[in-house]
Each structure stands twice: as structure tokens, then as C-alpha cells.
Amino acid sequence: MTSRIDHNATFVPVRFWSPANQGFYKRYREWLVAGGYTDATLQQYTVVLRLAISILNKEYWQIDLTHDVVKVRQRIDERYSSAATRQSYHKGLHKLVEYLANIQGRPKPAKPINRAYFLDGLPDWLGDQLRTYIRVSQRNWLPEVRCLRGANLIGRLTKVLRWIHTDTPLTVLPDLTPDRWFAYVDARLTDGISARSLNGDLATLIGFLLFVRDGGTPICERLLKVERLKQATPMPKDVTSERLRLVQNAITDESQREHRACQRMGVMDRAWFLLMLHCGLRVGEVRRLLRSDIDLTDQRIRIEQSKGLKDRIVYLSPDTVLAIQAYLPLRGVAASDHLFIYRHRPLTVTYCAQRLKTYGKRCGVTVTPHQLRHSCATLLLNAGAPIVTVQRLLGHRHIDTTLGYARLYDRTIADDYFTAMRVVEQRFVEQRLSAVPSTDDTNSPTAHLLNLVNQLIDDGNTDQQALIQQLKSSIRQLVHQPNAPIDTDT
């Protein structure tokens, strides 16, 4: 910085910055623009950068992401009395820290599990075993889902164990008997909890007990033999072709908007939408997809370490290839190689669901990301794809899972049904015709119509009489053969 700068001023003009910081300012703006931010947000975030450089009087690579950031945040709180202004500037400061961390190569720290919250109310000896179980289980999960899955697992386990321990305190694990479990089941059923949810609780609990038993801790072996509650086998929930078309049209409309940020989101949304609908990808597979996994020339992608840490090859439809090609120039820069980037980061867990909810409101259709995967399976089966092919494309471990989709549309059953219904309808028509009164019956509606036609004969010329005779013949034909074409040459 030069000596001409008044360091007590709120802002130092950018022209007085060092060349390195001026270049940093330009690159930061370009990074925000590539992320799809609006002009208003762009202005807000760059103001925070100007404020930070003016306060710290440092080169950008010297900014400490802990102490210096706290200093800037305190100055914002002191300088601005409006709560809304402080909140917006804090958001801009958070974004600046994200960019600095990216260019400095610092990964975002993983959010730790609040084990104290989950273990509250349980004995210490049980808490130690639960911590060990979660820590060992996390080794088999992808890094990006370890926190979420760990929190879900410990939350489900402690929910069951806390209820049982509150009902009758546990002193050792063998105290966890089938009678204790059934008391929990009865209470939860009274609360309206489904059998499916309780079966999940049982499976989670047994997994924990097997782990501690393998570690040498005794348990009640009888609990391992408890049978699950009977539950209905759920049918996959696909979406009709018409509803899918409405959602896809809404996404296409978004991709054609003049607003730059909305247009980019629409183009990106169309790409991942078709990956789910045409390729059967899970939402997690879409989020983890890397550019290096895609081979647009051979129209295929490699799905690595998906559900169950399995790999598979998935093929791309021509429409999906075109959608990805349209999105790639708009992707922008990011700290990772993930294909889909929103505001410089991979898609969040809820991004796809929220976007589908937005499009659904516009066209009056309710659809979830996983329903697109269901729809992919039924569309392929409807088109005659072999069941084993669909199983491999979707990455199902068991063929029974894929057969669940086949139940939505079984062509053999459908063909047999429609063939039988044609016979039923034909018999119904024959019964209806047999009940039609004869034209010789002078009191029938048909005879009445013919008598009216006969009254026209005396008043008509030769051509008219010929037309009337044709009309009478057609009336008789319509009565006896209602579905037959009218003989116009009669």
C-alpha cells in the first residue's frame, strides 16, 4: 500500500491498492459472475472485499482466515447499525473466506457429530461402545456422507436405547432382552409409528449388537432371533409420461430465460434431470459425478463407489449428451472436479429436491428425485428392455428389487387383460343388440322414426325419394350393427 492511503477511512479506493490485490479483486468478481450471482449480490460481496482490504491493509495471500476475519467482522458490527446490513455483509465475508480457502488449497473442514447431544441420558459404558461403533462404521462410508450417515445412525440407535433405558435402566447389554424390545414396539405402535420404521430400528439395533459381540462383549442372543413385523411391500412410485413432460417443459422454459443466473440453473437442471430420468442415477450419484467420469464420445459414464461402494457403467441417451454439452460451457470454475456446480460448490443434499419442487409448483406436478429413477426403470421395461439389463443399469444388488419395478408394468398381464376385455365388451354389445326392439314393432322408437321418414316420400321428388330410401336403410343398419360403417351406396 502507498503512503497516500488514509488507513482510518472506511474504504480505500481500488486504484490505490497494490497490483496483486487489484488482480485479486478482478479474479474474485469473475469467480462470482461464473457462479451465477445476480448483479445486486455481486455488488454486495465486492463491497465486503473492499472493506476487508481497507481494514487489514495486507496482500490477499497474507490474510489469516481466523484472526483477520474476526477483525473484519467486528468492524462490520461496529460500523453498521442496521441488522439487515450487518447480516448481508457477514454473508459476503463468509463468501470471501470461501474463495480465499479455495485458492489457498484449504479443504472445508468436516462438521463433527455432536455425540454429547445424542448420548445424553445414556450410561457412560454404553456411550463408549456407541462411539466406537460409529467410528468403525464410518470407515466404510464415502467421506462426504460420513457426518450425515453417522448422525443418522447414532440418532436412530440412541432413540431406541434411550427409551428402553428410561423405561427400565440398563446396567449391562444382556439386559437388552426381547421383552424390552417388544415393550418399545408396543409403545411406538401406540404412537402411530409404522411397522416399516420399527423394522428399521430393529435392524440397526441388531447391527450394533453384532458389532459389540464380535468385540467380546456378551449380549442377549435371543434378541438376535426376534422376527420383524409384517409389513406391506411398497410399490415403486413412478411418474406418468404426461407429468414428466410438464416438468421437463418447465425446466426448458427456465433454461431459455433472459436472466443470466436463472438461465444457467435451467441448463444445469435439465442435464441432471435427464441423468436421473434417462440413466436412472440416484441423487447422490448425480452430486458426486466428476467431469472425468464422463465419456461423451462413447456416451457413457462411470459411477464409482455408489450405494454399497459398487461401481458400474451407465450409458447416456442422445438427449442427455446434448444437455451435458450445453451445460459444460456454463459450469464455471470450482475447487473440485464435480460436474454440477452451484455457486462454486458441488450440489447440496437438498438442491435437486428443492429445484424439482419449484418446477412442480409452476406446472402443478409433484415429483421427487428418486421418482425419476423409478420412472427410468418403468420406461425401460415398457420399451421391452430385459429385466437383467435394467438391474445392471440401475445398480441393484438383488433382482427382486428390479422386479418391484416390473410389477408396475407387466406386458404379458397387460396384453392378456386387454384381450379379455375386448371379448367382454363384444359380449356386452351383443347383449345390448339382442335387447333392441324389432323394427316391425309399431310402438318402438325405431318404427316411429321410419314412419316419419315414410311421410316425407309423398312430398318429395324422385331424387329426394332415393335419399329417403337410403336414410331408412341406414337407420335399420344402425340398429342391428351399431359399430359397422354406414353403406353410403345403398
Secondary structure, DSSP 4 states (H G I P E B T S, - for coil): --TT--TTSS---GGGS-HHHHHHHHHHHHHHHHTT--HHHHHHHHHHHHHHHHHH-S-GGG--TTHHHHHHHHHHHHH---HHHHHHHHHHHHHHHHHHHHHTTPPPPPPPP-HHHHHTTS-HHHHHHHHHHHHHHGGGS-GGGHHHHHHHHHHHHHHHHHHHHHHS--SSGGG--HHHHHHHHHHHHHTT--HHHHHHHHHHHHHHHHHHHHTT----GGGGGPPPPP---PPP----HHHHHHHHHHHHHHHT-SSHHHHHHHHHHHHHHHHHHHH---HHHHHH-BGGGEETTTTEEEE-S-TTS--EEEE--HHHHHHHHHHGGG----SS-BS-EETTEEPPTTHHHHHHHHHHHHHT----HHHHHHHHHHHHHHTT--HHHHHHHHT-SSHHHHHHHHTT--HHHHHHHHHHHHHHHHHHHHHHHHTSPPTT-TTSHHHHHHHHHHHHHTTS-HHHHHHHHHHHHHHHHHHH-TTSPP-TT-
